[in-house]
């Protein structure tokens, strides 16, 4: 996908990237940026000064409601960190609050999208993407109502989307793949949580949203169907463990232990023999039934170790974390998520994943 994004049809609202919903995560709230910048500036010095004293303390990781992050609950419930000789504390947050905590130096690491890792760093909360957990594999989608059956059918139509957030990026990618430009449609800025109702409006032909909002739109509007999803562009949205660089450097062996446990989790979830138990644990964490949770898990591609190591190879395109993050950076600057383009390579550290066999 090219990175010379066209201008949006409407000015973005001062709203969140993703809104909370049952069984799902949020993306960063723009309101987070202003308060995080000051906290990060103070915390950076405190973290560096205290790292020696804290070296024996538990690693603290912030996680929130996205399947690739809820997956850590399997290791917690099974006692696998203790088996690995690792002292680690996982703190549960709403997504934006987890980034607040990281910026305030209350966490050693936080689970975020690759685009939001850049957003945190651009506002002072320096981090490196030391582990790739997953990529969205269908949980983000463009949903159209009849008579539209493809993206091309939306030419000249109105599409509801929260401008400047991840499913705006998904929509742009889909339009380009369909040989279209953003100017071929009219974007109507709408909060993602409101997109199911927006799709019901007579003048709106489609919406772009993540689950569970996309699923709700499909249920509410007769005949609605996905015409493009994140499964059509693997790697457009990576989810990562963003680690404070000082912590990564001073406690590398501990982070490697944590990564080993992670791939044990991935195997347990992917194995048909143990997946039902894993789904039961994950569903319990977010208050859903296993039957409700399984489709959400299926829309998330948990990366095996070989797949993650391949994604850490420097290359253009979405199959590489470098290429995907470069696209996210260009999008973030174009749509004023932050002002200055980031040096993507300084945010990516493949060494932990590379150390594993």
SULRA-V79714 format. One record per residue. N is the residue number from 1. RES is the residue in one small letter. PHI is phi in whole degrees, -180 to 180 (* if undefined). Layout:
# SULRA-V79714
n=N res=RES phi=PHI
n=N res=RES phi=PHI
This chain:
# SULRA-V79714
n=1 res=x phi=*
n=2 res=x phi=-72
n=3 res=x phi=-111
n=4 res=x phi=-91
n=5 res=x phi=-71
n=6 res=x phi=-74
n=7 res=x phi=-71
n=8 res=x phi=-75
n=9 res=x phi=-74
n=10 res=x phi=-137
n=11 res=x phi=-70
n=12 res=x phi=-66
n=13 res=x phi=-80
n=14 res=x phi=-82
n=15 res=x phi=-133
n=16 res=x phi=-78
n=17 res=x phi=-72
n=18 res=x phi=-134
n=19 res=x phi=-104
n=20 res=x phi=-64
n=21 res=x phi=-149
n=22 res=x phi=-58
n=23 res=x phi=76
n=24 res=x phi=-149
n=25 res=x phi=-89
n=26 res=x phi=-122
n=27 res=x phi=-96
n=28 res=x phi=-62
n=29 res=x phi=-87
n=30 res=x phi=-62
n=31 res=x phi=-60
n=32 res=x phi=-65
n=33 res=x phi=-61
n=34 res=x phi=-66
n=35 res=x phi=-74
n=36 res=x phi=-73
n=37 res=x phi=-60
n=38 res=x phi=-67
n=39 res=x phi=-64
n=40 res=x phi=-67
n=41 res=x phi=-62
n=42 res=x phi=-70
n=43 res=x phi=-69
n=44 res=x phi=-58
n=45 res=x phi=-68
n=46 res=x phi=-64
n=47 res=x phi=-66
n=48 res=x phi=-62
n=49 res=x phi=-69
n=50 res=x phi=-99
n=51 res=x phi=-65
n=52 res=x phi=-65
n=53 res=x phi=-66
n=54 res=x phi=-90
n=55 res=x phi=-60
n=56 res=x phi=-94
n=57 res=x phi=-77
n=58 res=x phi=-62
n=59 res=x phi=-65
n=60 res=x phi=-116
n=61 res=x phi=-124
n=62 res=x phi=-94
n=63 res=x phi=-133
n=64 res=x phi=-149
n=65 res=x phi=-89
n=66 res=x phi=-141
n=67 res=x phi=-52
n=68 res=x phi=-69
n=69 res=x phi=-107
n=70 res=x phi=-60
n=71 res=x phi=-54
n=72 res=x phi=-60
n=73 res=x phi=-61
n=74 res=x phi=-60
n=75 res=x phi=-64
n=76 res=x phi=-65
n=77 res=x phi=-70
n=78 res=x phi=-86
n=79 res=x phi=74
n=80 res=x phi=-73
n=81 res=x phi=-67
n=82 res=x phi=-63
n=83 res=x phi=-59
n=84 res=x phi=-81
n=85 res=x phi=72
n=86 res=x phi=-116
n=87 res=x phi=-94
n=88 res=x phi=-141
n=89 res=x phi=-122
n=90 res=x phi=-99
n=91 res=x phi=-109
n=92 res=x phi=-88
n=93 res=x phi=-138
n=94 res=x phi=-67
n=95 res=x phi=-60
n=96 res=x phi=-60
n=97 res=x phi=-66
n=98 res=x phi=-66
n=99 res=x phi=-73
n=100 res=x phi=-57
n=101 res=x phi=-64
n=102 res=x phi=-65
n=103 res=x phi=-64
n=104 res=x phi=-89
n=105 res=x phi=66
n=106 res=x phi=-94
n=107 res=x phi=-134
n=108 res=x phi=-85
n=109 res=x phi=-157
n=110 res=x phi=-146
n=111 res=x phi=-94
n=112 res=x phi=-146
n=113 res=x phi=-76
n=114 res=x phi=-64
n=115 res=x phi=-65
n=116 res=x phi=-78
n=117 res=x phi=-61
n=118 res=x phi=-65
n=119 res=x phi=-62
n=120 res=x phi=-61
n=121 res=x phi=-64
n=122 res=x phi=-63
n=123 res=x phi=-109
n=124 res=x phi=105
n=125 res=x phi=-92
n=126 res=x phi=-61
n=127 res=x phi=-159
n=128 res=x phi=-130
n=129 res=x phi=-82
n=130 res=x phi=-95
n=131 res=x phi=-152
n=132 res=x phi=-99
n=133 res=x phi=-87
n=134 res=x phi=-170
n=135 res=x phi=-134
n=136 res=x phi=-65
n=137 res=x phi=-129
n=138 res=x phi=126
n=139 res=x phi=-75
n=140 res=x phi=-109
n=141 res=x phi=-155
n=142 res=x phi=-99
n=143 res=x phi=-112
n=144 res=x phi=-116
n=145 res=x phi=-110
n=146 res=x phi=-56
n=147 res=x phi=-90
n=148 res=x phi=-64
n=149 res=x phi=-125
n=150 res=x phi=-140
n=151 res=x phi=-61
n=152 res=x phi=-62
n=153 res=x phi=-69
n=154 res=x phi=-91
n=155 res=x phi=-59
n=156 res=x phi=81
n=157 res=x phi=-102
n=158 res=x phi=-97
n=159 res=x phi=-125
n=160 res=x phi=-86
n=161 res=x phi=-159
n=162 res=x phi=-83
n=163 res=x phi=-69
n=164 res=x phi=91
n=165 res=x phi=-117
n=166 res=x phi=-63
n=167 res=x phi=-82
n=168 res=x phi=-66
n=169 res=x phi=-61
n=170 res=x phi=-59
n=171 res=x phi=-63
n=172 res=x phi=-59
n=173 res=x phi=-63
n=174 res=x phi=-63
n=175 res=x phi=-61
n=176 res=x phi=-63
n=177 res=x phi=-65
n=178 res=x phi=-89
n=179 res=x phi=76
n=180 res=x phi=-119
n=181 res=x phi=-117
n=182 res=x phi=-60
n=183 res=x phi=-70
n=184 res=x phi=-77
n=185 res=x phi=-129
n=186 res=x phi=-111
n=187 res=x phi=-88
n=188 res=x phi=-111
n=189 res=x phi=-68
n=190 res=x phi=-147
n=191 res=x phi=-62
n=192 res=x phi=-60
n=193 res=x phi=-64
n=194 res=x phi=-100
n=195 res=x phi=-63
n=196 res=x phi=-60
n=197 res=x phi=-71
n=198 res=x phi=-62
n=199 res=x phi=-64
n=200 res=x phi=-75
n=201 res=x phi=-70
n=202 res=x phi=-65
n=203 res=x phi=-96
n=204 res=x phi=-103
n=205 res=x phi=-93
n=206 res=x phi=-162
n=207 res=x phi=-137
n=208 res=x phi=-120
n=209 res=x phi=-160
n=210 res=x phi=-104
n=211 res=x phi=-69
n=212 res=x phi=-89
n=213 res=x phi=-65
n=214 res=x phi=-63
n=215 res=x phi=-64
n=216 res=x phi=-66
n=217 res=x phi=-63
n=218 res=x phi=-63
n=219 res=x phi=-75
n=220 res=x phi=-81
n=221 res=x phi=-107
n=222 res=x phi=-57
n=223 res=x phi=81
n=224 res=x phi=-64
n=225 res=x phi=-149
n=226 res=x phi=-72
n=227 res=x phi=-111
n=228 res=x phi=-164
n=229 res=x phi=-137
n=230 res=x phi=-65
n=231 res=x phi=-69
n=232 res=x phi=-80
n=233 res=x phi=-139
n=234 res=x phi=-58
n=235 res=x phi=93
n=236 res=x phi=-61
n=237 res=x phi=-127
n=238 res=x phi=-89
n=239 res=x phi=-116
n=240 res=x phi=-139
n=241 res=x phi=-96
n=242 res=x phi=-94
n=243 res=x phi=-112
n=244 res=x phi=-60
n=245 res=x phi=-58
n=246 res=x phi=-67
n=247 res=x phi=-64
n=248 res=x phi=-62
n=249 res=x phi=-70
n=250 res=x phi=-86
n=251 res=x phi=-132
n=252 res=x phi=-57
n=253 res=x phi=-62
n=254 res=x phi=-68
n=255 res=x phi=-67
n=256 res=x phi=-67
n=257 res=x phi=-62
n=258 res=x phi=-62
n=259 res=x phi=-64
n=260 res=x phi=-61
n=261 res=x phi=-63
n=262 res=x phi=-58
n=263 res=x phi=-72
n=264 res=x phi=-67
n=265 res=x phi=-61
n=266 res=x phi=-58
n=267 res=x phi=-62
n=268 res=x phi=-64
n=269 res=x phi=-73
n=270 res=x phi=-78
n=271 res=x phi=-73
n=272 res=x phi=-56
n=273 res=x phi=-72
n=274 res=x phi=-113
n=275 res=x phi=-58
n=276 res=x phi=-58
n=277 res=x phi=-67
n=278 res=x phi=-63
n=279 res=x phi=-64
n=280 res=x phi=-61
n=281 res=x phi=-64
n=282 res=x phi=-66
n=283 res=x phi=-62
n=284 res=x phi=-63
n=285 res=x phi=-62
n=286 res=x phi=-111
n=287 res=x phi=77
n=288 res=x phi=-115
n=289 res=x phi=-83
n=290 res=x phi=-56
n=291 res=x phi=-65
n=292 res=x phi=-73
n=293 res=x phi=-83
n=294 res=x phi=-56
n=295 res=x phi=-61
n=296 res=x phi=-69
n=297 res=x phi=-64
n=298 res=x phi=-65
n=299 res=x phi=-86
n=300 res=x phi=-127
n=301 res=x phi=-97
n=302 res=x phi=-74
n=303 res=x phi=-86
n=304 res=x phi=-72
n=305 res=x phi=-58
n=306 res=x phi=-60
n=307 res=x phi=-67
n=308 res=x phi=-67
n=309 res=x phi=-62
n=310 res=x phi=-68
n=311 res=x phi=-67
n=312 res=x phi=-83
n=313 res=x phi=-76
n=314 res=x phi=-68
n=315 res=x phi=-165
n=316 res=x phi=-79
n=317 res=x phi=91
n=318 res=x phi=-81
n=319 res=x phi=-72
n=320 res=x phi=-110
n=321 res=x phi=-61
n=322 res=x phi=-66
n=323 res=x phi=-65
n=324 res=x phi=-61
n=325 res=x phi=-70
n=326 res=x phi=-64
n=327 res=x phi=-65
n=328 res=x phi=-62
n=329 res=x phi=-63
n=330 res=x phi=-61
n=331 res=x phi=-64
n=332 res=x phi=-61
n=333 res=x phi=-72
n=334 res=x phi=-58
n=335 res=x phi=-105
n=336 res=x phi=60
n=337 res=x phi=-67
n=338 res=x phi=-147
n=339 res=x phi=-89
n=340 res=x phi=-110
n=341 res=x phi=-58
n=342 res=x phi=-96
n=343 res=x phi=-81
n=344 res=x phi=-57
n=345 res=x phi=-61
n=346 res=x phi=-74
n=347 res=x phi=-95
n=348 res=x phi=-118
n=349 res=x phi=-128
n=350 res=x phi=-84
n=351 res=x phi=-65
n=352 res=x phi=-64
n=353 res=x phi=-65
n=354 res=x phi=-66
n=355 res=x phi=-76
n=356 res=x phi=-92
n=357 res=x phi=-113
